[in-house]
Amino acid sequence: MKSILPFLIIAICLTFAAQEGKGETLSGIVEAIDGNNITVNHRRESKTFKLHDKTKIGYVSFLDAEKKIKPGFVIRAQVDGDGLCHQMWVTLAIPDEKLKPSAEMLAMTAAELHQMTDTNGDGEVSYVEYATAIYRSPKHGPVGFEKSDRDKSGTLNQKEFESRLEGIKWYRVSRKTPTEWHSEFDSDSDGTLSKEEFIAFLGSTAHIEVFLKRADHDSSAGITVEELAAFIVTMIDEE
């Protein structure tokens, strides 16, 4: 027992150290700036973290705007357990209300959506234009936008914009009817989608049990066309 005790103590200490050092991703609207301390409204709660000399800051689609963090701007920050930020994305202010695509948008082509989103008519879509009309997420929006901006111009041309659309749920599911989606993924043609077939439709196992419960209204372990249609509506509403 004596020989085991030191190992148990070390294991417990390491566990507590890991818990204390656990970081988090903060995202939301900047509330205040005090030197290197940034306070952000993260999930309706004020959170303060600190920048340091090696903090990597990405100013997403600032173009001609001054690259400076200001209250009202939107950020995503990787913060460690000591409250230090090691990487951050910053965007100019965007609307904060929930964004939902209109019925007209669901029927638009990618080219039509690009033209609609490009409000200043310069042939390019800035992050503010994108977040105002297409997709609004402080946590995922800036990162996805930067990845799609392949030429690092700070904006999305039509080809880059179309690539970004493919990663947005409401756009992807609106490209076909529920009947067409159901037929495509009902691999055994039994009239329902099994769990595996439903996962193939989603393209991910993330939150699968929650989504299955939501889609399979009668708990029959099979999702009908009607149930899939209702589920797709919830996907669009949540985006």
N, C-alpha and C positions, 0 to 999 in steps of 0.2 A: 504493500500500500504506500510505503514511504517513497518508493522509487517512482510511483505513478503520480504522486501529489505535485511535484514540480512541473510536470508536463501539463497537468490540469490547470495550474495557476497561469502558466504561460498561455495556454489556449484561451482562458477566460480574458486575460489582459489583451490578447490580440483581437478578440471579438469586440471588446469595448472600444479599442482603438479604431477598429474598422468602422464601427457605428458612429463614433465621434467624427471621423474623417469623411463620412459620406457626403457627397456633394449633391447638387440638384440643378435642374434647368429652370431658370426664372424667365418668364415672358409676359409682356404686357406694356402698358403705357408708363412712360417716365413721369414720376410725380415731382421729384426734387433732385437737385444736384448740389453737393456740398464738397468742393474740392474733388477728391477721388472717390467720394462716397455717392453712390447712385441709389435712389429709392424708386422702386417700380411697383405699380399696382398689379400684383400677380394673383389671379383668381380672387379678386376683391379684397386682397389683403396687402398692406404695405410691407415690402421687403427691401432691406438695404444691404448692399454688397459694396466691395471696394475694388477699384482698379489698381493695377500696379504696372511697373515699367515694361513687363513682358506680356501684358494683355494684348491679344490679337483682336483688333476691332475691324469689322467689315461694314463699311458704309454702303448699304445696298441701294443702288440706283439713285445716288445723290446728284449725279450729273453736274450741273453748275452750282448746286447748293453748297453752302459752307459745311465742311465735314466737322461737325461739332455736335455733341449730344445736348439736347435741349428738352425741357419739360414739354410733354405732349407728343414727343417722338415715341416710336415703338421699338422695343428691344427684345432680343433673346440672348440670355447670358448663361454660360456654363460656370457655375460657382462651386467651389470646393467647400469642405466642411468647416474651414476657417473663415468663410465669407469672402474669399478672394476670387475674382473673376479672371479666368484664363483665356476665354474666347467669347466674343460678343458680336452680334449682328445688330445694326441700327438702321431703322427706316424712318423716313419723314412721316409726319402725322397722317393717319388714315381714319376713315369713319369707324366708330366703335360699335355700331349696332350690328345685329346679326344680318348676314348677307345670304339671300336666297335667290337662285336663278328664276327668272320669269318663264312663263310658258313659251314666250317668243324665243327666249334664249335657248331653251331645250331643243327647239327645232332648227336653230341656226347652224350653218356650217362653220368650220374652224376659221375660214377666211372672213365670214360675216362677223363672227365674234371678235376677231382681231380688229376689224374696221370699227366696230361699235366701241371697243375698249380704248382705241387710239383716239381719245377725245381732242387732242390738239392737232390731229391730222398730219403728223410728221412721219408716218409710216412705221413707227416704233412704239412699243408699249413699255412705259416706265413701271416701276413697282407700285407707285401710288395709283396709276390707272388700273393696273392688274388687281390690286387689293380692293379698289373701289367697286369694280364691276364683276370680277371673276371668282376670286378666292381670298378669304380673309382669315388668316391665322397667324398671330404673333409668334407662335412656336414653330410652325412648319412652313409658313409662307416665305419668309426671307431665304431660308436655306434652299427650298425647292426652286425659287426664282433664280438664285445665283447659279445653281447647277444647270439650269436651262439656258442661261446666258453664256453660250459657248464661246462667243467672240469677245466676251468681257467688255462689252460696250456700255453696260449699265442699263440696257433696254433689251426687249425681245423683238426680233424681227418676226415676220410671219412664220417662217420655218421653226424657229425656236419656240414661238408661242404655241404652235400646233403640237410640238413635242411636250410642252408643259401641260397642255390640256389633257393629254392621254393619262396623266397621273392624277387627274381630278375626278372624283367619283361621279358627281352629277353629270359631267360631260360624258364619261365613258358609258354609263348605263343608259343615257338618253340616245345613244347612237342606234339602238335596236329596240324593238317592242318587247314587252315581257314574254310574249309567246315565242318570239325568236330566241331570246336568251334561254328560255326553258328548254326549247327544242335542242339548242346547241349543246347544253350540258347534261341533258337526260340521256346519258350514254347507253343505258339498257332499255330505253324507250318504254318504261313502265308507267309513264304518266306523272311521275313524281320525282323530285330531286332528293337523293339520299344525302346523308351528311357529307360524304366524300364528294358527291357531285356539287353540292352547295358550296363547299370549300373551293372547288375548282372555279365556280362562278365568281366567288369573292376574290380569288387569287391570293388568299391569306388565311392563316388559322388564328390570327389575332382576334380576341374576344369572340371566338366562334360559338361558345355555348350561349352567350348572351344573344348573338344574332340568330342562332337556331331557335331559341325560345321565342324570339320576336316574330320570326317568319313562319314557324310551324304552329299556327293558331290552334289546331285541334290536337296537337301532340301526337300525331300519327306516325312520326318518324319519316314522313315524306312530305315534301313541299310541292303543292300544286301550282299551276299557272296563276291562279287567282291569288294565292298566298304570296307568290313571288312578286306579282304586280304590286300588292300592298306593301311588301317589304321595300321594293325599289322606291316607292314614294317616300318612305321614311329615310332612305339613304340620301335622297335629294334634299329633303327638309333639313337634315342634320349637317349638310356640307358647309 
